[in-house]
Amino acid sequence: MCPVQTTVLLAEAPFTGADHPFTLTEVELDDPRPDEVLVRVIATGLCHTDLTVPTMLPAEMFPTVMGHEGTGVVEAVGADVTGIEVGDHVVMSFRSCRACSTCTAGDVGYCEQSLLLNYMGMRPDGSTTIRRGGETVFGSFFGQSSFARHALAYADNCVVVPKDLDLALLAPFGCGFQTGAGTVLNVLRAGPDDSLVVYGAGAVGLAAVAAACGAGVGTVIAVDPVPARRRLAEEYGARALDPTADEPGTAPVPDQVKELTGGGASYAIDTTAIPAVVQQAQHSLRMRGTLVALGLGAPEYPIDAIDLLQSGKVIRSSVEGDADPRTMVPELIRRRSEGAFDVDHLVTRYPFERIADAIEDAAKGLVVKPVLTW
């Protein structure tokens, strides 16, 4: 068998995430091994993680191919793969070994092999899957590296979906939408008697708002400086607060949350990774409330220890909304079909060659969820 000739968006060192950090490049991709699946990529969501992780990589791990919210059509299946056939439409998500103690307990997002399977730029045996001429290109990001026309994935991170669904709209279900919705549905399990405040109404935050409103959570509040994103939250039925409002008499955001929730929110979610905002989220909680920090970026968060120790509050994180893609992606598709997870309008499509525009528009708050398409 011959390597697959394909096109990728290549990230080179030094990677700053500014200007145009990716270039369209022709490469060779390995044919699938017995445990691998070759997917012709139709669409890939652009996630903040795709821009943050490369800034943390050592120079030795470049050039590299990012992309971890891929969807596509299966073109080849390794001999050991079951449950996936050529021609299937799939959503690609994160990898897990499915064999360690946390995986067998159902907590696949906390797989003991997660770092190796998702972030090291190579297969678990140390081999790489992509070459540019004679040069090694790192990939296997989230077991897919789907900033590409073709991606090698695995049975554990491919979810077969109905062929009549728009794969561009489903791309964010592999990570961003799954994380926001999963945090509400799996981690917090909020209901009609609860209140939730979401800091940051981007893709993850609005997915949380959509899931919460669709699940009938009693009071849902979104905090974001961008008027268009506040309007989107309000369309779901949430209350929206502007953290930049400075009119005379305007109370601090945590006080506004307490006013709207009768003393503080049951739950808070932070998607901003801004330390001061995380502390605001903590202060927005009622006694024994729970804050889930989802944002990636800041190395440290300041916690108000006095408030924490006197209130019984819980501050925790979540990987992918504690979701198992095999069950969560179909569940979100079901909720979407029933009108309880209305997120299609959050997606804006860009051709792959316009990734720089997608990055810029998302940074300016002009779009919520860019999805790159071939």
N, C-alpha and C positions, 0 to 999 in steps of 0.2 A: 504494500500500500504506500501511497505517496503522501507527503505532508499537504495540508490544505493551504492553498494560497488565499490570503484574506487581507482585509484592511482593518486597521485598528487606530484608535486615538492614543498616541504615545505620549507619555510624560517623561521628560528628561530632567536630569539634575543640572543646576539646583532648581528645585521646584518651590515657587513662592505662592502659587495660587492666583497671581495677578496677571493682567493683560490676557495673553493667549497661551496658556500653559500646556496645551495639547496640540499635537500635529497629526494629521492623517498620514499614515505610513503603511506600506505594503510589507507583510511579514509572512512567515510560514508557521502554521499551527499544526501540532502533532495530530495524527489520526487518533481516534479514541482507543484507549486501552480497554481491557475486558470490563473494567468497572466504571467506564466513563461514557458520557453521552455527548455527541456533537450536535450543537444547536445553531441553526441559522437565525441570527438575531433579527428581530423585527423592530424592537424598541427597547430603550433603556432609560430609566429615570436618572436624573442628575440629583445626587444627594450631597449635602454638605460634607459628609464623610469622604466622598471622592476627592474633595479639595483639601480636607484637613489631614488625612492620613499621609499623603505624599510629603507634606511639609515635615513630617516626623521621621521619615525613612532616611537611613544612611545612604551616602552616595553610591555605595556598592550595590544597592538594590534598584538602580536605574540602568537603562530605561525600563519603564514598567507600564502595564496596562491596568487601569482601574475599571470601575463599573460593577455594580452589585445589585441592580434592580432590573435585570434583563428579562425579556420575554422573547419567545421565538418558536420556531418549528423544528422538531427533531429530524435531523438528516441521517444520523447513524447511531447505533446503539452497541455498546460492548457486549461480549458474549455472556458476561456474568450479570448483566443488568436485567431486572425483572420489573414489570409494571409500567414500563415505558416502551413505546413502539415508534418506529419511523413514521413521520407524519403527525404525531401528537403535537398539540400546542401546549407550551409549558410556561409557567412563571418560575424564574430562578430566584432563590433566596440564599440565606447563609447555610454553611455546612455544619454538620455535627457527626460524631462518630457512631452514634446510636448504640454504643456498646458499653460505655463507662457508667459509673454508678449514677451520675446526675442525668445522663441520657435515659437510662433504663427507668429512672424515677419520673420521667416525663419532662425534665427541665433541660431540653436540648440546647437552649440558648446559653447554658452554662457548662457546656461540654468541656471535659478536661483537656481535650485536644483542640479547643477552639482557636487558640493562637496559631497553631501549626496549620490547621485546615483552612483558615480564612485570611491570614495576614502575612505569611512568610514569603509569598511570591513564588512558591514552587509546590510541587506535589509533596506528600508526606515522606517519600523516599529521597527527597532532595533533588529530583530531576525537574527541569523546567519544561514548559510546553510550547514556548514561542521563540522564534529566531528571526533576526533581521540580517540577511546574508549569513555571515559566520558569527554574528554577535548574539549573545544570549539576551533575551528580553524576559523580564520577570512578569509573572501574571498570577493566575489561580486566585485572584482576589475574590474572597467569599466563594471560592470554588467555581468561578465563572469568568471574571475579567470581561464583562460584557460591553465595554466601550469598544466594540468590534463587530464586524459582519458575522463572524462565527465565534462561538465560545465552547470550551470544553467544560462540562458540568458533570453532575453525579446524580444517582438515584435519590440520595438523601437530601439534595437541595433543589430538585426539580418537582414541581407540582403540576400535574396534568390538569388542564382546564378545558371547558367546552370550546369547540372550534368556532362557534358563532359569536364569540365575545371579542371585542376590540382589544388587541394585545397592548396597544399604546396606553389605553386607559388602565390596564391591569398592572403595568410595570411597577408603579409605586407600592403595590400590594406586597412585593417581595421584601420591602424594608420599611420605608418611611410611613406609609399608611398603616402597615401592620404594627409598627412600634407605637404610634399614637393610639390607635384603636385598641390594641392589645393591652396597653397600660390601663385603660379604662375598664375593659371587659375581663381581663385575666388577673391583673395585679390589684386594682382597687375594687372591682366588682361593685361599682357604685349603682345606687338604685333611686327610686322616687323620694326617699326620705333623706337623701344625701345632697351635698352641694360640692361643686368642683370649680376651681379657678385654674385656668390654663394661661401661663405666661409665655407669650410668643405664638402668634397665629400664622406660622408658616405651614408647611406641608404636614409635619408631625403634629403640631398643635391643633390645626383645623381638623385633622383626622380624629384627634381625641375629642374635639368639640362635636364633630358629626356623630361619632359613636355614642357619646354621652347623651346628646339630645335624642338620638334614635332609640336609645335604651330607656328613655324616660327619666333620666336623672333630674331631681327636683329643681335645682338651680345651677345653671352653667354660666360661667363668666370667662370672657377672653380678654387678655390684656395685651395690647400691641400698639406701637406708635403709628402704624401705617393705616390711614383711614379706610382704604379699600379692603384691607384684611379684617378690620373691625366690622365693616359692612357684611362681609361674608359670614362672619361668626353670628351676626344678628339674624341673617337669613335662616340660620339653623334654629333660631329661637334663643340664642344665648344673649346675655347682657355683655356689652363691650365697654372697656375702659381705656382711656388714652393716658398712658403713663407720662406723657410730656405736657399735659394740660397744666397751665400755671396761672389760671384766672384767680383773682382774689377769692379767698374762701374755699378753694378746692382742697379737699382733704388728701393726705397721702393715699396711694393706691391700697395698701393693706387696710386702712380705715374704711375706704369705700367698699372693699370686699366684705368687711365685717358688718357694715350697714346693710348690704344687700343680702347677707346670709344669716342675719340675726345673731351675730357674735363671732363669726369666723367660718371658713369653709371646712367641710369634712375632709376634703382632699385638695391637693394642689399638684400641678405638673409644671416643671420648668423645661422649656425646650431651647432657651437662649444661651446657656452656658456663660452668662454674664454674672459674676460673683454677687454684685449688689442686688441683682434681680432675684437670684436664688434666695438671698436673705429676705427680700420682700415676700417671696412665696412662703417662707417659713412663718413670717409674721402675720400672714393672711389666714393661717389655720386656727381653728378652734382648739380647745383642749383635746389632747389625744388624737389630733388630726395627723394625716400622713402626707408628706411631700415626696414625690418621685422626681428625681433629677435625671433628665434624659440628654441634655445638651453635651456635646463633645467639644472641648477646646481649652477651657481654663484648667490649669493644673491644680488649683486649690479653690475651695469655697469657704468663705467665712461663715461660721455657724454661731448664732447667738446662744451661747451655752446656758446662760441664766434662763432664758425663755424655754430652752429645750428641757432643762432639768426640772423646771417648775410646772411643766405642762403635759408631760408624757407624750409629746409629739414624736413621730417617727420620720426620719429622713433616710431615704433609701434610693437606690438606682434600679434600673431594669434594663436587661438586654432584650431588644426586640419585643418589648411588651410581654415578656415571659411567654412568647408564642412558639408553637410548633407549626412551621409553615404548612406541613401536610394537612393539618386540621384547620389552621387559622385562615389560610388563603381561601379555601372553599367556604368557610363560615362568613368571611367578609363578602365574598361573591353572593352568597345567599342573602345577606342583609342588604346588599346593594340592590338586588333584584326586587326586594320587598320595600324599597324606599327608606330603609332604616340606616343606610350608610351611603348618602348621596355625595359622592366626591368627584364625579366625572368632570364637573366644571372647574375643578381646581387644577386640572392638567392643561398645559400649553405645549404644543408640539413644536419641535425645532429639528430641521435636518441636522445630521451629525456634524456636518461641516460648519454649522453655526453654533458650536458649543460655546464660543466666546460670548456671543450675544445672549445665550441662555444664562451663562454665569452672571453677566452684567445685569440683565433684567431681574434675575432673582435677588441679587444683592441690593438693587434699588427698590425692591418690593413691588415691581411692576407685574410679576407673575408669582404664583404660589408654588407650583410644581412643574418645572421644565421636564419634558420627556423627549429624548433624542430618538429620531427615527431615520431609517435608511430609505 
